[in-house]
């Protein structure tokens, strides 16, 4: 029922899907570019329209009363960005507990302009041994682009730049430059 409602709302708003999602395979879905609160709204409707359970992580402030239960019911888990938690290992455990787990993340980590993407999603995919599925919210074409899955090999610099090239073809709600990816150091935290 909810997926038909969301499908209808997206169509009414002029949105369409391009590409397919393999609903039987676990994956880390990276959604971008993240430039507006509309990204979340369109993303939640798209997730519901796809008719499959896709989880997300959100800043802990979203999960406090009185509305926190809604975000949990939608598949969200709170993240306290003020603490240095091992989110990669925690996310990998979620994949081990559910063999069809799908986790959607915004690699930029914020709506603000960034000079560098967070790489945690990549490390989660490597450790959980799952594909990365790039998802573009193209506001220019009103299209939710589901790109072909990427099998991460560990060549993070080349593969991150390949992903960023995909997002350079996507028009966000607001203009945002997608930077090139460069490793900072071998001791970088994801």
C-alpha positions as CSV (number, residue, x, y, z in Angstrom):
1,X,0.0,0.0,0.0
2,X,2.7,2.5,1.0
3,X,4.8,1.7,-2.1
4,X,1.9,2.4,-4.4
5,X,1.2,5.7,-2.5
6,X,4.8,6.8,-2.8
7,X,5.0,5.6,-6.5
8,X,1.9,7.7,-7.2
9,X,3.3,10.7,-5.3
10,X,6.6,10.6,-7.2
11,X,4.8,10.4,-10.5
12,X,2.5,13.2,-9.5
13,X,5.6,15.3,-8.7
14,X,7.1,14.4,-12.1
15,X,9.8,12.0,-10.8
16,X,10.8,8.7,-12.5
17,X,13.3,5.9,-12.0
18,X,16.2,5.1,-14.3
19,X,18.0,1.8,-13.8
20,X,17.1,-1.2,-11.6
21,X,17.8,-2.3,-8.0
22,X,18.5,-6.0,-7.3
23,X,16.2,-6.5,-4.3
24,X,17.7,-9.8,-3.5
25,X,21.3,-8.6,-2.9
26,X,22.6,-6.8,0.2
27,X,24.4,-3.5,-0.7
28,X,25.6,-0.1,0.5
29,X,23.6,2.5,-1.5
30,X,25.3,5.9,-1.7
31,X,22.9,8.7,-2.4
32,X,23.8,12.1,-3.7
33,X,24.5,14.8,-4.2
34,X,23.3,15.8,-0.8
35,X,22.3,19.5,-1.1
36,X,18.9,19.9,0.6
37,X,16.4,18.5,3.0
38,X,14.4,17.6,-0.1
39,X,17.0,14.8,-0.8
40,X,15.7,12.9,2.3
41,X,12.0,13.4,1.4
42,X,12.5,12.2,-2.3
43,X,14.8,9.5,-1.0
44,X,12.3,8.1,1.4
45,X,9.5,8.2,-1.2
46,X,11.8,6.4,-3.7
47,X,12.7,3.8,-1.1
48,X,9.1,3.1,-0.4
49,X,8.2,3.1,-4.1
50,X,10.9,0.4,-4.7
51,X,9.1,-1.8,-2.3
52,X,12.2,-3.0,-0.4
53,X,13.5,-2.3,3.1
54,X,16.4,0.1,2.9
55,X,18.0,1.3,6.1
56,X,19.7,4.6,6.8
57,X,21.9,6.3,9.4
58,X,20.9,9.8,10.6
59,X,22.2,12.4,13.0
60,X,21.1,11.6,16.5
61,X,19.0,14.8,16.8
62,X,16.5,13.3,14.4
63,X,15.8,10.4,16.8
64,X,14.7,12.3,19.9
65,X,11.2,12.9,21.0
66,X,8.6,13.6,19.8
67,X,9.5,12.4,16.3
68,X,12.3,10.0,16.8
69,X,10.0,6.9,16.6
70,X,9.0,7.8,13.1
71,X,12.7,7.8,11.9
72,X,13.3,4.5,13.6
73,X,10.1,3.0,12.0
74,X,11.4,4.1,8.6
75,X,14.5,2.0,9.1
76,X,16.8,4.7,10.6
77,X,19.5,4.3,13.2
78,X,20.9,7.3,15.1
79,X,24.6,8.4,14.8
80,X,26.2,10.7,17.3
81,X,28.8,12.5,15.2
82,X,30.3,14.1,18.3
83,X,31.6,10.7,19.4
84,X,34.3,8.6,17.7
85,X,32.4,5.4,17.4
86,X,33.4,2.5,15.2
87,X,30.5,2.9,12.8
88,X,32.1,0.7,10.2
89,X,32.2,-2.4,12.4
90,X,28.7,-1.6,13.7
91,X,27.3,-1.4,10.2
92,X,29.1,-4.6,9.2
93,X,27.4,-6.4,12.1
94,X,24.0,-5.2,10.7
95,X,24.9,-6.9,7.4
96,X,25.9,-10.1,9.2
97,X,22.6,-10.2,11.1
98,X,20.5,-9.7,7.9
99,X,21.7,-11.3,4.7
100,X,19.5,-9.0,2.6
101,X,20.4,-5.8,4.4
102,X,20.6,-2.6,2.4
103,X,22.1,0.5,3.9
104,X,21.7,4.0,2.3
105,X,24.3,6.7,3.1
106,X,25.2,10.1,1.9
107,X,29.0,10.0,1.2
108,X,29.3,13.8,1.7
109,X,27.9,13.5,5.2
110,X,26.4,17.0,5.0
111,X,24.3,19.3,2.8
112,X,27.1,21.9,3.0
113,X,29.9,22.1,0.4
114,X,32.7,19.6,1.2
115,X,36.3,19.3,0.0
116,X,36.4,15.6,0.7
117,X,33.9,12.7,0.9
118,X,33.7,10.5,3.9
119,X,35.0,7.0,3.0
120,X,33.1,5.0,5.7
121,X,30.6,3.6,3.2
122,X,33.5,2.1,1.1
123,X,35.1,0.5,4.2
124,X,31.7,-0.9,5.2
125,X,31.2,-2.4,1.7
126,X,34.7,-4.0,1.8
127,X,34.4,-5.5,5.3
128,X,30.8,-6.7,4.7
129,X,31.7,-8.0,1.2
130,X,28.8,-6.3,-0.5
131,X,28.4,-4.1,-3.6
132,X,28.1,-0.3,-3.6
133,X,25.1,1.0,-5.5
134,X,25.4,4.6,-6.5
135,X,22.0,6.4,-6.4
136,X,21.6,9.9,-7.9
137,X,18.8,12.2,-7.1
138,X,18.8,14.3,-10.3
139,X,16.6,17.3,-9.6
140,X,17.3,18.7,-13.1
141,X,15.7,15.7,-14.8
142,X,13.5,14.7,-11.8
143,X,15.1,11.2,-12.1
144,X,16.2,8.8,-9.4
145,X,19.2,7.2,-11.1
146,X,20.0,3.6,-9.9
147,X,23.5,3.0,-11.3
148,X,25.0,-0.5,-11.8
149,X,26.5,-2.0,-8.6
150,X,30.2,-1.6,-8.1
151,X,32.2,-4.4,-6.6
152,X,34.8,-2.7,-4.4
153,X,38.3,-4.2,-4.8
154,X,40.2,-2.2,-2.3
155,X,41.6,0.3,-4.9
156,X,39.9,3.1,-3.0
157,X,41.3,6.1,-4.8
158,X,40.4,4.9,-8.3
159,X,37.0,3.6,-7.3
160,X,36.1,6.7,-5.3
161,X,37.0,8.9,-8.3
162,X,34.9,6.6,-10.5
163,X,31.9,7.1,-8.1
164,X,32.5,10.8,-8.0
165,X,32.5,11.0,-11.8
166,X,29.0,9.4,-11.7
167,X,27.8,12.2,-9.3
168,X,29.2,14.9,-11.5
169,X,26.5,14.0,-14.1
170,X,23.7,14.4,-11.5
171,X,22.1,17.8,-10.8
172,X,21.3,18.2,-7.1
173,X,18.6,20.5,-5.7
174,X,21.4,23.1,-5.2
175,X,24.6,23.3,-7.2
176,X,27.5,21.5,-5.5
177,X,31.0,20.7,-6.7
178,X,32.1,17.1,-6.4
179,X,35.8,17.0,-5.5
180,X,38.4,14.6,-6.7
181,X,39.2,11.9,-4.1
182,X,42.8,11.8,-2.8
183,X,44.0,9.6,0.1
184,X,45.1,11.7,3.0
185,X,47.3,9.2,4.8
186,X,47.5,5.5,5.6
187,X,46.1,6.2,9.1
188,X,43.0,7.9,7.9
189,X,39.8,7.1,9.8
190,X,36.8,6.1,7.6
